[in-house]
Structures are given as structure tokens and as C-alpha cells.
Amino acid sequence: MLKILGKPTSINVRKVLWTCEEVEQPYELEAWGAGFRDTHAPEFLALNPNAQVPVIVDGDAVLWESNTICRYLANKHGRDDLLPRDALSRAHVEQWMDWQGGDMNNAWRYAYMGLVRKSAAHQDAQAIAASTAAWNRHMAILERQLEKSGDFVAGPAFTLADIGLGLAVNRWVMTPIERPALPNVQAYYDRLATRPAFRLHGRNGAP
């Protein structure tokens, strides 16, 4: 049985949970993180010295970094539809996974922490406005990509890239900010909602 260490409200843990549903991987979720067991505990640090979730334990194998875990699960189950074998097709998928995990996340971080998490360290109004503007700029990049790519971000078929980005769109929709009208993003969000795994771990009321 695959063990996932993390909490189901974490966007990065939800990537892994959603991927497990897509590849039909049974798992056990062990709650770690804020509000649960402390990730700075020695037994957790022995698994991930960064003290961050998610971590998976699969037999003798231990992995951390959500995108790496999702790639591992797709490869383990031979899901070339989620992560293609062809070098260029795979690079297109991984490009959008990396963009979401880096550029997109860095754009929304301050606004999300201030407006949703109510972090005392993230209450500067100008910084929230700047983060919101950057977030909307990145969503506009996704809008233009979907105009070109069609149903999903890397083309007509659902891939691992849509897991991280689907969760990012959900966070954008659920956060109380001013948002531009992005019809391709809205249609994408509604399209993802036809997938049971997204309804379970994405569009489920949690930002």
C-alpha cells in the first residue's frame, strides 16, 4: 500500500491524491503538516529534510516534490497518456507542470496567504495588489495557451500538466480577488469538473 504523508488541504498533496485516483493507485493518507503532525519531527525529516509535504513511501522507496511524485506514479502505471514517452510531447507536458510549480505559484503566493490563510505576515495591501495583478497576468497566459491547445493545456488530451493547473485554477476561482473574464479558462475549469478525481480533490470547496 502506497503511503502519502501530507494533509488533504495542501495543493501539492492534492496533486498526488488526484494522480492516484487517475492511475487507480490505492493509498493510505497519513496526516502531516500545519494542524497535524509536525513535519520538523525527526521521523519526518528522515524522509524529507525540507520538512515539506507531500512525501510518499512506496515499499522501500521514498519520494518528495509533488511533480516528481506525479511523474513517478504515471510511469509506474505505464500511463503514457498522462506523461508521453515521445521526448517532445513529454517536454510540453513537463513545461507546463514546471511553470505552474514555479512561476504561477510565486505569483499567487502573497495574495493567497494574505486573503485566504489570513497570515499576519502577508497583510500589506500594496503587496496583495501586486500579487493579484501578477496572478491575473499568469492566468491570462493560460487563457492564451488554451485558445491554441484546445481542451487541455498540452493539447486535446488530459495529461499530468492539467492536474497542477486545474488545482491552480480552482485556487484562483476560490480566492476573493478581482478576476478578469477568461472564457477559455472557465471552459477548461468546467471540463475538468467532469472528472470524478477533480471533483474529489480539486473542485471540492477547498481553495
GROMACS elastic network, one bead per residue, 0.5 to 0.9 nm:
[ bonds ]
;  ai    aj funct       b0    kb
    1    25     6  0.86926   500
    1    26     6  0.63979   500
    1    27     6  0.56740   500
    1    28     6  0.68891   500
    1    57     6  0.88279   500
    1    58     6  0.70740   500
    1    59     6  0.77723   500
    2    25     6  0.77639   500
    2    26     6  0.65691   500
    2    28     6  0.62416   500
    2    29     6  0.86681   500
    2    56     6  0.69941   500
    2    57     6  0.60561   500
    2    59     6  0.73351   500
    3    26     6  0.89511   500
    3    27     6  0.56072   500
    3    29     6  0.60091   500
    3    30     6  0.70398   500
    3    55     6  0.82890   500
    3    56     6  0.55482   500
    3    57     6  0.51160   500
    3    58     6  0.64559   500
    3    59     6  0.88073   500
    4     7     6  0.89358   500
    4    13     6  0.82013   500
    4    16     6  0.82576   500
    4    17     6  0.83544   500
    4    27     6  0.68635   500
    4    28     6  0.60751   500
    4    30     6  0.60001   500
    4    31     6  0.83767   500
    4    53     6  0.89128   500
    4    54     6  0.67502   500
    4    55     6  0.58965   500
    4    57     6  0.66167   500
    4    58     6  0.87855   500
    5    13     6  0.82521   500
    5    28     6  0.85433   500
    5    29     6  0.60414   500
    5    31     6  0.60175   500
    5    32     6  0.58662   500
    5    33     6  0.86577   500
    5    44     6  0.88886   500
    5    53     6  0.65274   500
    5    54     6  0.55500   500
    5    55     6  0.50880   500
    5    56     6  0.60899   500
    5    57     6  0.80805   500
    6     9     6  0.87716   500
    6    10     6  0.74809   500
    6    12     6  0.88783   500
    6    13     6  0.60342   500
    6    29     6  0.70753   500
    6    30     6  0.62764   500
    6    31     6  0.51073   500
    6    33     6  0.60808   500
    6    36     6  0.88418   500
    6    39     6  0.89985   500
    6    52     6  0.83262   500
    6    53     6  0.50418   500
    6    55     6  0.69148   500
    6    56     6  0.89013   500
    7    10     6  0.57728   500
    7    13     6  0.64977   500
    7    14     6  0.83020   500
    7    29     6  0.78238   500
    7    30     6  0.75608   500
    7    31     6  0.50850   500
    7    32     6  0.57665   500
    7    33     6  0.62764   500
    7    34     6  0.82664   500
    7    35     6  0.89093   500
    7    36     6  0.78191   500
    7    53     6  0.77563   500
    7    54     6  0.79886   500
    8    11     6  0.78921   500
    8    12     6  0.89866   500
    8    13     6  0.61737   500
    8    14     6  0.60185   500
    8    17     6  0.80376   500
    8    29     6  0.83565   500
    8    31     6  0.79638   500
    8   201     6  0.78881   500
    9    12     6  0.87567   500
    9    13     6  0.74635   500
    9    14     6  0.70502   500
    9   201     6  0.88035   500
    9   206     6  0.68170   500
    9   207     6  0.80650   500
   10    13     6  0.51543   500
   10    14     6  0.60988   500
   10    15     6  0.87273   500
   10    33     6  0.87675   500
   10    53     6  0.80294   500
   10    54     6  0.84560   500
   11    14     6  0.50303   500
   11    15     6  0.64158   500
   11   164     6  0.82368   500
   11   167     6  0.68017   500
   11   168     6  0.80882   500
   11   171     6  0.86739   500
   11   202     6  0.85826   500
   11   207     6  0.81420   500
   12    15     6  0.51530   500
   12    16     6  0.68800   500
   12    17     6  0.89419   500
   12    53     6  0.73612   500
   12    54     6  0.66088   500
   12    65     6  0.82872   500
   12    66     6  0.56510   500
   12    67     6  0.82721   500
   12   164     6  0.79909   500
   12   167     6  0.89515   500
   13    16     6  0.52869   500
   13    17     6  0.63097   500
   13    18     6  0.86658   500
   13    53     6  0.66670   500
   13    54     6  0.51991   500
   13    55     6  0.84827   500
   13    66     6  0.69534   500
   14    18     6  0.58978   500
   14    19     6  0.83343   500
   14    54     6  0.89376   500
   14   163     6  0.89507   500
   14   164     6  0.87917   500
   14   167     6  0.79880   500
   14   201     6  0.58080   500
   14   202     6  0.71687   500
   15    18     6  0.52888   500
   15    19     6  0.61649   500
   15    20     6  0.86744   500
   15    66     6  0.67703   500
   15    67     6  0.78914   500
   15    70     6  0.73116   500
   15   163     6  0.61259   500
   15   164     6  0.60391   500
   15   167     6  0.75569   500
   15   201     6  0.80254   500
   15   202     6  0.85347   500
   16    19     6  0.50263   500
   16    20     6  0.61313   500
   16    21     6  0.87030   500
   16    54     6  0.78319   500
   16    66     6  0.64460   500
   16    67     6  0.81572   500
   16    69     6  0.68571   500
   16    70     6  0.58883   500
   16    73     6  0.86213   500
   16   163     6  0.89185   500
   17    20     6  0.51268   500
   17    21     6  0.64445   500
   17    22     6  0.88383   500
   17    27     6  0.85485   500
   17    29     6  0.88250   500
   17   197     6  0.84167   500
   17   201     6  0.68367   500
   18    21     6  0.51780   500
   18    22     6  0.63535   500
   18    23     6  0.88720   500
   18   163     6  0.72047   500
   18   197     6  0.55180   500
   18   198     6  0.65456   500
   18   200     6  0.78243   500
   18   201     6  0.58533   500
   18   202     6  0.77294   500
   19    22     6  0.50131   500
   19    23     6  0.62534   500
   19    24     6  0.83038   500
   19    25     6  0.82778   500
   19    70     6  0.61992   500
   19    73     6  0.73404   500
   19    74     6  0.77911   500
   19   160     6  0.77396   500
   19   163     6  0.74387   500
   19   197     6  0.80905   500
   20    23     6  0.53235   500
   20    24     6  0.57157   500
   20    26     6  0.70528   500
   20    27     6  0.75582   500
   20    70     6  0.82381   500
   20    73     6  0.72843   500
   20    74     6  0.88293   500
   20   197     6  0.88072   500
   21    25     6  0.63588   500
   21    26     6  0.80419   500
   21   196     6  0.86164   500
   21   197     6  0.57806   500
   22    25     6  0.78547   500
   22    74     6  0.89668   500
   22   197     6  0.66517   500
   23    73     6  0.74197   500
   23    74     6  0.68858   500
   23    77     6  0.65899   500
   23    79     6  0.73794   500
   24    77     6  0.87501   500
   25    73     6  0.81032   500
   25    77     6  0.83864   500
   31    35     6  0.89863   500
   31    36     6  0.59576   500
   31    37     6  0.66160   500
   32    35     6  0.79451   500
   32    36     6  0.51122   500
   32    38     6  0.63031   500
   32    39     6  0.62812   500
   32    44     6  0.87545   500
   32    53     6  0.73308   500
   32    54     6  0.85519   500
   33    36     6  0.52716   500
   33    37     6  0.57784   500
   33    38     6  0.57130   500
   33    39     6  0.57270   500
   33    51     6  0.88024   500
   33    52     6  0.75874   500
   33    53     6  0.69049   500
   34    37     6  0.73063   500
   34    38     6  0.69342   500
   34    39     6  0.82312   500
   35    38     6  0.81503   500
   36    39     6  0.88002   500
   37    40     6  0.87844   500
   37    41     6  0.79947   500
   38    41     6  0.56441   500
   38    44     6  0.80748   500
   38    51     6  0.85926   500
   39    42     6  0.81932   500
   39    43     6  0.84751   500
   39    44     6  0.55812   500
   39    45     6  0.68535   500
   39    48     6  0.87120   500
   39    50     6  0.87883   500
   39    52     6  0.65047   500
   39    53     6  0.78052   500
   40    43     6  0.82784   500
   40    44     6  0.64929   500
   40    45     6  0.60379   500
   40    49     6  0.85326   500
   40    50     6  0.86594   500
   40    51     6  0.55412   500
   40    52     6  0.86311   500
   41    44     6  0.54302   500
   41    45     6  0.62564   500
   41    46     6  0.86967   500
   41    51     6  0.83809   500
   42    45     6  0.50634   500
   42    46     6  0.60958   500
   42    47     6  0.88535   500
   43    46     6  0.52519   500
   43    47     6  0.69498   500
   44    47     6  0.52663   500
   44    48     6  0.62517   500
   44    49     6  0.77861   500
   44    51     6  0.69494   500
   44    52     6  0.89482   500
   44    55     6  0.89484   500
   45    50     6  0.70525   500
   45    51     6  0.57723   500
   45    52     6  0.88336   500
   46    49     6  0.63424   500
   47    51     6  0.86286   500
   47    55     6  0.74303   500
   47    56     6  0.88913   500
   47    57     6  0.86761   500
   47    62     6  0.67616   500
   47    63     6  0.79984   500
   47    64     6  0.82599   500
   48    51     6  0.57460   500
   48    52     6  0.69733   500
   48    53     6  0.83597   500
   48    55     6  0.70795   500
   48    62     6  0.85770   500
   48    63     6  0.80442   500
   48    64     6  0.66410   500
   49    52     6  0.80640   500
   50    53     6  0.87721   500
   52    55     6  0.77674   500
   52    64     6  0.82377   500
   52    65     6  0.85348   500
   53    64     6  0.73770   500
   53    65     6  0.78200   500
   53    66     6  0.81365   500
   54    63     6  0.86019   500
   54    64     6  0.60934   500
   54    65     6  0.67731   500
   54    66     6  0.63163   500
   54    69     6  0.86765   500
   55    62     6  0.71011   500
   55    63     6  0.57184   500
   55    65     6  0.72960   500
   55    66     6  0.79446   500
   55    69     6  0.82055   500
   56    61     6  0.79910   500
   56    62     6  0.56883   500
   56    63     6  0.53803   500
   56    64     6  0.65422   500
   56    69     6  0.75183   500
   57    60     6  0.69852   500
   57    61     6  0.57159   500
   57    63     6  0.67670   500
   58    61     6  0.50605   500
   58    62     6  0.64035   500
   58    63     6  0.83833   500
   59    62     6  0.80566   500
   63    66     6  0.87632   500
   63    68     6  0.77221   500
   63    69     6  0.64505   500
   63    72     6  0.89192   500
   64    67     6  0.86829   500
   64    68     6  0.70741   500
   64    69     6  0.65176   500
   65    68     6  0.54278   500
   65    69     6  0.62923   500
   65    70     6  0.88332   500
   66    69     6  0.50823   500
   66    70     6  0.62239   500
   66    71     6  0.86797   500
   67    70     6  0.50670   500
   67    71     6  0.62010   500
   67    72     6  0.85612   500
   67    94     6  0.88959   500
   67    97     6  0.71046   500
   67    98     6  0.79935   500
   67   101     6  0.79675   500
   67   160     6  0.87042   500
   67   164     6  0.82762   500
   68    71     6  0.51274   500
   68    72     6  0.61405   500
   68    73     6  0.86986   500
   69    73     6  0.62145   500
   69    74     6  0.86766   500
   70    73     6  0.51721   500
   70    74     6  0.62514   500
   70    75     6  0.86118   500
   70   160     6  0.73122   500
   71    74     6  0.51924   500
   71    75     6  0.61248   500
   71    76     6  0.84640   500
   71    82     6  0.87117   500
   71    83     6  0.71379   500
   71   160     6  0.76994   500
   72    75     6  0.51418   500
   72    76     6  0.59046   500
   72    77     6  0.85846   500
   73    76     6  0.50096   500
   73    77     6  0.62338   500
   73    78     6  0.85210   500
   73    79     6  0.84289   500
   74    77     6  0.54033   500
   74    78     6  0.61276   500
   74    79     6  0.50152   500
   74    80     6  0.73137   500
   74    81     6  0.87349   500
   74    82     6  0.64672   500
   74    83     6  0.64929   500
   74   160     6  0.81816   500
   75    79     6  0.60853   500
   75    80     6  0.74209   500
   75    82     6  0.88915   500
   75    83     6  0.74551   500
   76    79     6  0.77657   500
   77    80     6  0.87562   500
   78    81     6  0.86190   500
   78    83     6  0.88784   500
   79    82     6  0.55086   500
   79    83     6  0.64732   500
   79    84     6  0.78224   500
   80    85     6  0.61003   500
   80   159     6  0.89837   500
   81    84     6  0.58025   500
   81    85     6  0.88190   500
   81   157     6  0.76762   500
   81   158     6  0.75709   500
   81   159     6  0.64761   500
   81   160     6  0.88133   500
   82    93     6  0.85488   500
   82   157     6  0.84586   500
   82   158     6  0.67054   500
   82   160     6  0.51707   500
   82   161     6  0.82038   500
   83    89     6  0.82729   500
   83    90     6  0.58989   500
   83    93     6  0.69902   500
   83    94     6  0.82769   500
   83   159     6  0.63040   500
   83   160     6  0.63555   500
   83   161     6  0.86562   500
   84    87     6  0.75850   500
   84    88     6  0.86818   500
   84    89     6  0.59970   500
   84    91     6  0.86765   500
   84    93     6  0.81012   500
   84   159     6  0.85385   500
   85    88     6  0.86770   500
   85    89     6  0.74824   500
   85    90     6  0.62640   500
   86    89     6  0.54164   500
   86    90     6  0.59413   500
   86    91     6  0.84970   500
   87    90     6  0.52264   500
   87    91     6  0.61062   500
   87    92     6  0.87822   500
   88    92     6  0.62908   500
   88    93     6  0.88077   500
   89    92     6  0.52461   500
   89    93     6  0.66110   500
   89    94     6  0.88503   500
   89   154     6  0.82420   500
   90    93     6  0.51994   500
   90    94     6  0.61901   500
   90    95     6  0.84719   500
   91    94     6  0.50108   500
   91    95     6  0.57965   500
   91    96     6  0.86891   500
   92    95     6  0.51151   500
   92    96     6  0.66879   500
   92    97     6  0.88470   500
   92   154     6  0.62446   500
   92   161     6  0.88044   500
   93    96     6  0.55861   500
   93    97     6  0.64104   500
   93    98     6  0.88314   500
   93   153     6  0.81135   500
   93   154     6  0.58118   500
   93   159     6  0.69480   500
   93   160     6  0.69121   500
   93   161     6  0.53992   500
   93   162     6  0.86627   500
   94    98     6  0.60063   500
   94    99     6  0.83990   500
   94   160     6  0.81209   500
   94   161     6  0.67354   500
   95    98     6  0.52809   500
   95    99     6  0.61382   500
   95   100     6  0.87036   500
   95   161     6  0.82207   500
   96   100     6  0.60959   500
   96   101     6  0.85010   500
   96   153     6  0.76523   500
   96   154     6  0.77200   500
   96   161     6  0.57067   500
   96   162     6  0.84111   500
   96   164     6  0.87602   500
   96   165     6  0.80228   500
   97   100     6  0.53175   500
   97   101     6  0.62379   500
   97   102     6  0.86519   500
   97   160     6  0.74095   500
   97   162     6  0.80237   500
   97   163     6  0.85121   500
   97   164     6  0.65425   500
   97   165     6  0.75319   500
   98   101     6  0.50405   500
   98   102     6  0.59782   500
   98   103     6  0.80261   500
   98   161     6  0.86526   500
   99   102     6  0.52256   500
   99   103     6  0.52879   500
   99   104     6  0.62684   500
   99   105     6  0.83926   500
  100   103     6  0.60487   500
  100   105     6  0.61481   500
  100   106     6  0.89479   500
  100   161     6  0.83929   500
  100   164     6  0.65691   500
  100   165     6  0.62256   500
  100   168     6  0.75573   500
  101   104     6  0.64567   500
  101   105     6  0.56738   500
  101   106     6  0.81554   500
  101   164     6  0.76024   500
  101   165     6  0.88964   500
  102   105     6  0.54802   500
  102   106     6  0.60483   500
  102   107     6  0.86399   500
  103   106     6  0.53099   500
  103   107     6  0.62852   500
  103   138     6  0.79757   500
  104   107     6  0.51846   500
  104   108     6  0.66038   500
  104   109     6  0.86805   500
  104   134     6  0.85997   500
  104   135     6  0.68547   500
  104   138     6  0.62290   500
  104   139     6  0.81744   500
  104   165     6  0.89945   500
  104   168     6  0.79973   500
  105   108     6  0.55123   500
  105   109     6  0.59579   500
  105   135     6  0.84413   500
  105   168     6  0.80490   500
  106   109     6  0.53934   500
  106   110     6  0.80255   500
  106   131     6  0.85393   500
  106   134     6  0.89330   500
  106   135     6  0.85292   500
  107   110     6  0.75404   500
  107   111     6  0.83670   500
  107   130     6  0.87661   500
  107   131     6  0.56280   500
  107   132     6  0.75217   500
  107   133     6  0.83544   500
  107   134     6  0.52734   500
  107   136     6  0.86049   500
  107   137     6  0.87832   500
  107   138     6  0.75525   500
  108   111     6  0.56394   500
  108   112     6  0.59112   500
  108   113     6  0.84321   500
  108   128     6  0.89975   500
  108   131     6  0.56702   500
  108   132     6  0.64786   500
  108   133     6  0.88954   500
  108   134     6  0.71816   500
  108   135     6  0.50861   500
  108   136     6  0.86780   500
  108   172     6  0.82489   500
  109   112     6  0.53066   500
  109   113     6  0.60195   500
  109   114     6  0.85453   500
  109   131     6  0.71927   500
  109   135     6  0.87601   500
  110   113     6  0.52154   500
  110   114     6  0.60995   500
  110   115     6  0.84890   500
  110   122     6  0.61210   500
  110   123     6  0.86192   500
  110   127     6  0.70541   500
  110   128     6  0.60188   500
  110   130     6  0.87270   500
  110   131     6  0.58479   500
  110   132     6  0.82586   500
  111   114     6  0.52007   500
  111   115     6  0.58560   500
  111   116     6  0.79422   500
  111   122     6  0.75537   500
  111   123     6  0.86202   500
  111   127     6  0.75807   500
  111   129     6  0.73501   500
  111   130     6  0.82388   500
  111   131     6  0.54186   500
  111   132     6  0.59016   500
  111   135     6  0.86110   500
  111   175     6  0.85768   500
  111   177     6  0.84273   500
  112   115     6  0.53058   500
  112   116     6  0.53342   500
  112   117     6  0.66570   500
  112   118     6  0.83589   500
  112   122     6  0.88043   500
  112   128     6  0.83280   500
  112   131     6  0.85739   500
  112   132     6  0.86129   500
  112   171     6  0.84313   500
  112   172     6  0.88007   500
  112   175     6  0.68469   500
  112   176     6  0.88925   500
  113   116     6  0.57729   500
  113   118     6  0.60974   500
  113   119     6  0.56330   500
  113   120     6  0.88513   500
  113   121     6  0.85149   500
  113   122     6  0.61484   500
  113   123     6  0.85697   500
  114   117     6  0.59243   500
  114   119     6  0.52129   500
  114   120     6  0.72886   500
  114   121     6  0.76774   500
  114   123     6  0.53808   500
  114   124     6  0.81843   500
  114   128     6  0.70386   500
  115   118     6  0.54386   500
  115   119     6  0.79055   500
  115   122     6  0.83427   500
  115   123     6  0.80659   500
  115   128     6  0.81711   500
  115   175     6  0.71905   500
  115   176     6  0.69895   500
  115   177     6  0.84043   500
  116   119     6  0.81289   500
  116   175     6  0.65637   500
  116   176     6  0.78508   500
  116   207     6  0.80470   500
  118   121     6  0.86350   500
  118   122     6  0.74808   500
  118   123     6  0.77581   500
  119   122     6  0.53589   500
  119   123     6  0.70398   500
  120   123     6  0.59599   500
  121   124     6  0.81071   500
  122   125     6  0.85987   500
  122   127     6  0.79329   500
  122   128     6  0.75854   500
  123   126     6  0.88219   500
  123   127     6  0.78526   500
  123   128     6  0.71690   500
  124   127     6  0.53246   500
  124   128     6  0.62268   500
  124   129     6  0.87202   500
  125   128     6  0.50855   500
  125   129     6  0.61766   500
  125   130     6  0.86313   500
  126   129     6  0.50398   500
  126   130     6  0.61293   500
  126   131     6  0.85614   500
  127   130     6  0.50143   500
  127   131     6  0.60640   500
  127   132     6  0.84759   500
  128   131     6  0.51065   500
  128   132     6  0.60603   500
  128   133     6  0.86005   500
  129   132     6  0.50573   500
  129   133     6  0.61724   500
  129   134     6  0.86296   500
  130   133     6  0.51488   500
  130   134     6  0.62083   500
  130   135     6  0.85390   500
  131   134     6  0.50862   500
  131   135     6  0.60146   500
  131   136     6  0.86078   500
  132   136     6  0.61894   500
  132   137     6  0.86049   500
  132   177     6  0.69853   500
  132   178     6  0.78871   500
  132   179     6  0.86733   500
  133   136     6  0.51669   500
  133   137     6  0.62122   500
  133   138     6  0.87483   500
  134   137     6  0.50219   500
  134   138     6  0.63359   500
  134   139     6  0.86727   500
  135   138     6  0.52322   500
  135   139     6  0.62773   500
  135   140     6  0.87065   500
  135   172     6  0.81080   500
  136   140     6  0.61693   500
  136   141     6  0.87325   500
  136   172     6  0.86086   500
  136   178     6  0.87543   500
  136   179     6  0.67551   500
  136   180     6  0.72716   500
  137   140     6  0.50607   500
  137   141     6  0.65385   500
  137   142     6  0.89428   500
  138   141     6  0.50012   500
  138   142     6  0.65215   500
  138   143     6  0.86825   500
  139   143     6  0.61909   500
  139   144     6  0.87789   500
  139   169     6  0.80178   500
  139   172     6  0.85206   500
  139   182     6  0.81263   500
  139   185     6  0.79166   500
  140   144     6  0.63082   500
  140   145     6  0.86073   500
  140   180     6  0.85566   500
  140   182     6  0.72308   500
  140   185     6  0.86275   500
  141   144     6  0.52579   500
  141   145     6  0.62672   500
  141   146     6  0.87354   500
  142   145     6  0.50018   500
  142   146     6  0.61436   500
  142   147     6  0.85770   500
  142   153     6  0.77415   500
  142   165     6  0.89001   500
  142   184     6  0.85472   500
  142   185     6  0.71383   500
  143   146     6  0.52966   500
  143   147     6  0.63166   500
  143   148     6  0.89421   500
  143   182     6  0.62495   500
  143   183     6  0.76506   500
  143   184     6  0.55874   500
  143   185     6  0.54925   500
  144   147     6  0.50579   500
  144   148     6  0.66033   500
  144   149     6  0.87492   500
  144   184     6  0.80120   500
  145   148     6  0.52224   500
  145   149     6  0.59360   500
  145   150     6  0.82538   500
  145   153     6  0.66010   500
  145   154     6  0.84785   500
  145   184     6  0.89951   500
  146   150     6  0.53940   500
  146   151     6  0.69320   500
  146   152     6  0.65851   500
  146   153     6  0.56978   500
  146   154     6  0.83987   500
  146   155     6  0.83173   500
  146   184     6  0.61242   500
  146   185     6  0.71965   500
  146   188     6  0.78982   500
  147   150     6  0.59887   500
  147   151     6  0.87258   500
  147   184     6  0.64115   500
  148   153     6  0.87991   500
  148   155     6  0.83476   500
  149   152     6  0.64736   500
  149   153     6  0.59727   500
  149   154     6  0.61715   500
  149   156     6  0.67667   500
  150   153     6  0.72790   500
  150   154     6  0.83777   500
  150   155     6  0.59029   500
  150   156     6  0.56894   500
  150   157     6  0.89284   500
  150   184     6  0.87887   500
  150   188     6  0.89993   500
  151   154     6  0.87069   500
  151   155     6  0.66542   500
  151   156     6  0.51475   500
  151   157     6  0.70952   500
  151   158     6  0.80155   500
  151   184     6  0.88977   500
  151   187     6  0.84526   500
  151   188     6  0.66076   500
  151   191     6  0.77657   500
  152   155     6  0.53071   500
  152   156     6  0.55969   500
  152   157     6  0.60940   500
  152   158     6  0.58174   500
  152   159     6  0.78473   500
  152   161     6  0.86974   500
  152   162     6  0.68047   500
  152   188     6  0.69535   500
  152   191     6  0.88235   500
  152   192     6  0.88593   500
  153   156     6  0.79989   500
  153   157     6  0.85109   500
  153   158     6  0.79433   500
  153   159     6  0.82254   500
  153   161     6  0.69922   500
  153   162     6  0.64262   500
  153   165     6  0.83826   500
  153   188     6  0.87696   500
  154   157     6  0.74227   500
  154   158     6  0.78354   500
  154   159     6  0.73151   500
  154   161     6  0.72606   500
  154   162     6  0.81596   500
  155   158     6  0.77551   500
  155   159     6  0.87914   500
  158   161     6  0.79361   500
  158   162     6  0.64225   500
  158   163     6  0.87098   500
  158   192     6  0.88638   500
  159   162     6  0.56437   500
  159   163     6  0.73855   500
  160   163     6  0.53584   500
  160   164     6  0.73197   500
  160   165     6  0.89786   500
  161   164     6  0.59252   500
  161   165     6  0.63403   500
  161   166     6  0.83929   500
  162   166     6  0.53914   500
  162   167     6  0.82547   500
  162   192     6  0.83307   500
  163   166     6  0.51492   500
  163   167     6  0.63511   500
  163   168     6  0.86418   500
  163   198     6  0.81302   500
  163   202     6  0.86776   500
  164   167     6  0.53078   500
  164   168     6  0.62243   500
  164   169     6  0.87708   500
  165   169     6  0.60824   500
  165   170     6  0.84816   500
  166   169     6  0.51630   500
  166   170     6  0.62403   500
  166   171     6  0.86962   500
  166   188     6  0.82431   500
  166   189     6  0.67538   500
  166   192     6  0.70758   500
  166   198     6  0.79843   500
  166   202     6  0.72493   500
  166   203     6  0.86578   500
  167   171     6  0.62322   500
  167   172     6  0.86781   500
  167   198     6  0.83423   500
  167   201     6  0.85366   500
  167   202     6  0.55970   500
  167   203     6  0.77856   500
  167   207     6  0.82310   500
  168   171     6  0.50715   500
  168   172     6  0.62622   500
  168   173     6  0.87230   500
  168   207     6  0.86960   500
  169   173     6  0.61913   500
  169   174     6  0.85687   500
  169   185     6  0.77383   500
  169   186     6  0.87557   500
  169   189     6  0.69766   500
  170   173     6  0.51528   500
  170   174     6  0.60923   500
  170   175     6  0.86142   500
  170   189     6  0.75326   500
  170   202     6  0.67651   500
  170   203     6  0.62735   500
  170   205     6  0.88842   500
  170   206     6  0.82296   500
  170   207     6  0.63200   500
  171   174     6  0.51260   500
  171   175     6  0.60412   500
  171   202     6  0.89276   500
  171   206     6  0.78227   500
  172   175     6  0.54960   500
  172   176     6  0.84009   500
  172   177     6  0.81299   500
  172   179     6  0.82908   500
  172   207     6  0.77585   500
  173   176     6  0.79003   500
  173   177     6  0.85029   500
  173   179     6  0.81765   500
  173   207     6  0.79900   500
  174   177     6  0.86726   500
  174   205     6  0.79182   500
  174   206     6  0.75971   500
  174   207     6  0.53214   500
  175   207     6  0.67315   500
  176   179     6  0.89201   500
  179   182     6  0.84843   500
  181   185     6  0.87705   500
  181   186     6  0.83869   500
  182   185     6  0.54179   500
  182   186     6  0.62735   500
  182   187     6  0.87880   500
  183   186     6  0.50358   500
  183   187     6  0.61350   500
  183   188     6  0.84977   500
  184   187     6  0.51296   500
  184   188     6  0.60737   500
  184   189     6  0.85698   500
  185   189     6  0.60919   500
  185   190     6  0.86200   500
  186   189     6  0.50384   500
  186   190     6  0.62338   500
  186   191     6  0.85301   500
  187   190     6  0.51015   500
  187   191     6  0.60340   500
  187   192     6  0.86297   500
  188   192     6  0.61575   500
  188   193     6  0.85902   500
  189   192     6  0.52430   500
  189   193     6  0.63509   500
  189   203     6  0.87528   500
  190   193     6  0.50393   500
  190   194     6  0.70422   500
  191   194     6  0.56383   500
  191   195     6  0.78180   500
  192   195     6  0.56417   500
  192   196     6  0.88202   500
  192   198     6  0.65459   500
  192   199     6  0.83340   500
  192   203     6  0.87715   500
  193   196     6  0.72231   500
  193   197     6  0.85692   500
  193   198     6  0.59533   500
  193   199     6  0.58205   500
  193   202     6  0.84083   500
  193   203     6  0.67786   500
  194   197     6  0.88641   500
  194   198     6  0.77740   500
  194   199     6  0.76599   500
  195   198     6  0.54530   500
  195   199     6  0.65735   500
  195   200     6  0.88438   500
  196   199     6  0.51100   500
  196   200     6  0.61757   500
  196   201     6  0.87245   500
  197   200     6  0.50302   500
  197   201     6  0.60887   500
  197   202     6  0.75541   500
  198   201     6  0.52381   500
  198   203     6  0.59323   500
  198   204     6  0.78590   500
  199   202     6  0.55542   500
  199   204     6  0.55338   500
  200   203     6  0.69483   500
  200   204     6  0.59086   500
  201   204     6  0.61979   500
  201   206     6  0.85770   500
  202   205     6  0.79026   500
  202   206     6  0.73705   500
  202   207     6  0.83384   500
  203   206     6  0.71749   500
  203   207     6  0.84265   500
  204   207     6  0.85343   500
